[in-house]
Amino acid sequence: MESDDELLRTREVALLLGVPANTLRWWRYIGEGPEWFRLGPRVVVYRASKVAAWLAEREAEGARPQTA
């Protein structure tokens, strides 16, 4: 498995994004946030590559032109 395909748990993604773990749980509930899947009934994981792609999309959406 490549390092970009590393599986991250909710707590790890929360630290990476700088948001509380409960925010990720809420985003899953409402269908927002990075793509995730279940490994079992209580194990939610995110692929590092999917988290990075989601973050890049957010960055592009929020990019503002610089004014001099």
C-alpha positions in Angstrom: 0.0 0.0 0.0 1.4 3.4 -0.9 1.8 6.0 1.8 -1.0 8.2 0.1 -3.3 5.2 0.5 -2.6 5.0 4.2 -5.8 4.4 6.2 -6.5 7.1 8.8 -8.9 6.9 11.7 -11.3 9.8 12.6 -9.1 11.2 15.3 -6.1 11.3 12.9 -8.1 13.1 10.2 -9.5 15.5 12.8 -5.9 16.4 13.9 -4.8 16.8 10.3 -7.7 19.1 9.4 -7.7 21.0 12.7 -11.3 20.2 13.5 -12.9 18.3 16.4 -13.6 14.6 15.7 -17.3 15.4 16.3 -17.2 17.7 13.3 -16.1 14.8 11.1 -18.9 12.6 12.6 -21.4 15.4 11.8 -20.1 15.7 8.3 -20.5 12.0 7.8 -24.0 12.2 9.0 -25.0 15.0 6.6 -23.0 13.6 3.7 -20.2 16.2 3.7 -16.4 16.0 4.3 -13.8 13.7 3.0 -14.7 10.3 1.6 -14.8 7.5 4.2 -15.8 3.9 4.6 -16.3 1.3 7.3 -13.9 -1.6 8.0 -16.4 -3.0 10.5 -19.5 -2.0 12.5 -17.5 0.5 14.6 -14.4 1.2 12.6 -14.5 4.3 10.2 -11.4 5.0 8.1 -10.4 7.6 5.5 -7.7 7.1 2.8 -5.0 9.7 3.1 -5.2 10.4 -0.6 -9.0 11.1 -0.4 -8.5 13.5 2.5 -5.8 15.3 0.6 -8.0 15.6 -2.5 -10.9 16.8 -0.5 -8.7 19.4 1.2 -7.3 20.6 -2.2 -10.9 21.0 -3.5 -11.8 23.1 -0.4 -8.7 25.2 -0.9 -9.5 25.8 -4.6 -13.1 26.8 -3.8 -11.9 29.2 -1.1 -9.1 30.7 -3.1 -9.4 34.4 -3.6 -7.5 36.6 -6.1 -4.7 38.6 -4.4 -5.1 42.3 -4.6 -2.0 44.5 -4.7 
